[in-house]
């Protein structure tokens, strides 16, 4: 069984056969096993953290582009992106702190 189709190999892009649900697809997304709820709490938290990470990366990329190509990026766009990323990170930290505190309170009730 060949995992790589020689006819579809063009340049640096190679289409491969996905043989396991845990493997990542071409978009970097992990396939869900059969019967797993896509809207579960764990997936919700993972998606939220992924969006926070995306905002951080976007702000970093805008900042780098502002330094390397100052005519292409407006400074206020960078400031707004950095403020959004900082606010989402602070909100995430606050939620995690509250969740840890709630867990500690629940375990202390025994």
Buried (B, 14 or more C-beta within 10 A) or exposed (E): EEEEEEEEEEEEEEEEEEEEEEEEEEEEEEEEEEEEEEEEEEEEBEEBEEEBBEBBEBBBEBBEBBEEEEEEBEEEEBBEBBEBBEEBBEEBEEEEEEEEEEEEEEEEEE
